[in-house]
Amino acid sequence: MRIGDAAAAAGTTPRALRFYEECGLLPPPPRSPAGQRRYGPDEVVRVRVIRGLLALGLTVEDLRGISDRIQLLTDEPGRRCAGADAASPASVVVDRRLAVIDAEIDRLSRLRERLAEHTGRA
């Protein structure tokens, strides 16, 4: 299928597919004789996995560090992103992202408390 059809099937845009390809998250697809990208169902599933991981709060940079895991998740959709091995690259990335999210929650909680106190809504 062409890029527009693949993007629609994955719930994204052609621009996102090109971006994922540029970042190394999506392998370059084969091209038609006219030079158009040709995608199959496997690429659509991979893009859905990428979008799902991004929706969980991981960044493109995070995913670049664990791009080998993306294929595992594509092959086995029910599989966990990070295994039980805390030293695995995927676990390190997930732990780091969780720490960033926890820090942001703490920062926002303190900000909320200060605003509530300042406005008399504590």
C-alpha positions in Angstrom: 0.0 0.0 0.0 1.1 3.6 -0.6 2.2 5.8 2.3 -1.2 7.6 2.6 -3.0 4.3 2.9 -0.5 2.9 5.4 -0.6 6.0 7.5 -4.4 6.0 7.6 -4.4 2.3 8.5 -2.0 3.0 11.4 -3.9 6.0 12.6 -1.3 8.6 11.7 0.0 10.8 8.9 2.4 10.2 6.0 4.7 12.8 7.6 4.9 10.7 10.8 5.8 7.6 8.7 8.6 9.5 7.0 9.7 10.9 10.4 9.8 7.4 12.0 11.9 6.2 9.0 14.3 9.1 9.3 14.7 8.3 13.1 15.4 4.7 12.4 12.2 3.4 14.1 10.7 2.2 10.8 13.0 0.5 8.3 13.0 2.0 4.9 10.2 0.3 2.9 10.7 -1.1 -0.5 9.9 1.3 -3.3 7.8 1.0 -6.4 9.4 1.4 -9.8 8.2 5.0 -9.7 10.0 5.5 -6.3 7.0 5.5 -4.1 7.2 3.9 -0.7 5.3 0.6 -0.5 4.1 -0.6 2.9 2.6 -3.9 4.0 0.6 -5.0 7.0 3.8 -5.6 9.1 4.8 -2.0 8.8 1.4 -0.8 9.8 1.5 -3.0 12.9 5.0 -1.6 13.7 3.8 2.0 13.4 0.9 1.1 15.7 3.4 -0.3 18.3 5.5 2.9 18.0 2.5 5.1 18.5 1.4 3.0 21.4 4.8 3.4 23.1 4.8 7.1 22.4 1.3 7.4 23.9 2.7 5.7 27.1 5.1 8.6 27.5 8.2 7.2 25.9 10.0 9.6 23.6 11.3 9.0 20.1 14.8 9.1 21.6 13.8 6.5 24.1 12.5 4.3 21.3 15.7 4.7 19.2 17.6 3.2 22.2 15.4 0.1 22.2 14.4 -0.2 18.6 15.2 -3.9 18.6 12.4 -4.3 21.1 9.9 -2.7 18.8 10.1 -5.7 16.4 9.6 -8.1 19.4 6.4 -6.1 20.3 5.3 -6.1 16.7 5.8 -9.9 16.5 4.1 -10.5 19.8 1.6 -7.7 20.6 0.9 -9.0 24.1 4.6 -9.0 25.1 5.9 -6.5 27.7 8.3 -3.8 26.5 10.8 -4.3 29.3 11.6 -7.7 30.6 12.3 -8.8 34.2 16.0 -8.1 33.8 16.5 -4.7 35.4 19.8 -4.2 33.6 18.3 -4.7 30.1 18.4 -1.6 27.9 14.6 -1.6 27.7 14.2 -1.7 31.5 16.8 1.1 31.9 14.9 3.2 29.4 11.5 2.5 31.1 13.0 3.2 34.5 14.5 6.5 33.4 11.2 7.6 31.8 9.3 6.6 35.0 11.7 8.7 37.0 11.2 11.7 34.7 7.4 11.3 35.0 7.6 11.0 38.8 9.7 14.1 38.9 7.2 16.0 36.8 4.3 14.8 39.0 6.2 16.1 42.1 6.9 19.4 40.4 3.2 19.9 39.4 2.0 18.9 42.8 4.2 21.5 44.5 3.1 24.1 41.9 -0.6 23.2 42.5 -0.1 23.6 46.3 1.6 27.0 45.9 -1.2 28.2 43.6 -3.9 26.9 45.9 -2.3 28.6 48.9 -1.7 31.9 47.0 -5.3 32.0 45.8 -6.9 30.9 49.1 -8.1 27.6 47.7 -5.9 25.3 49.8 
